[in-house]
């Protein structure tokens, strides 16, 4: 009854809903969704099926993806709230200021988790069985910065789940899923590489309060080099995925655009100037995700 009352209270107050959506940065779902759709569409093509035959799968993939990411972000904010309070960059986050209560955050997280599991169950038995495994890296990530200098790659693992899960959502089997695994690792390294760049903003604070990260351990300049290598590997995996999926010129054109976006991130953010990190995050990452998906869509269905 307490949980039902909490959900009702949140739903009856639009201000709380908006604050919770700000807490989990719901708009950032755009970074992962295109790759889940890309994997789904590639899986549909591998079955020689049509999108119309799998429209419900795509709807459920969307629900599961958004719900899973919402759970992950809410859990992250809950577990990191004391760390966030010590960092000038994050001290105004909703759980720190009280704009969102801890009870509301937990309620939102658990409801999102339940929605994700239900959506997985409606897709197929394999997705339902694997849904608890998908949650594990999402929960481990907030703790990773407490014991490893490479928490960014734990985040990469969490992000890699989406394309693989989307492929399994369509096919219901691991058979023939190798392209999804390659795409999953590519997407994970893309996000992980940028997370290294993003963490460069907090080097001094992280060292002071004992938060682990690649920049805090090795310095900003070295961390940026590690991020560059990560994105080079990511790009190579995008190339490999295109070959495995049998894509043609449209995909390769999209990769050129993607490569330009990755280069842009590393040009505008330097060890001596971190002022454009947010521009690289919001502009370049959103652009890369949408552009690569659109070019792949052209390749899959128009070429």
Order of alpha helices (4+ residues) and beta strands (2+ residues): alpha-alpha-alpha-alpha-alpha-alpha-alpha-alpha-alpha-alpha-alpha-alpha-alpha-alpha-alpha
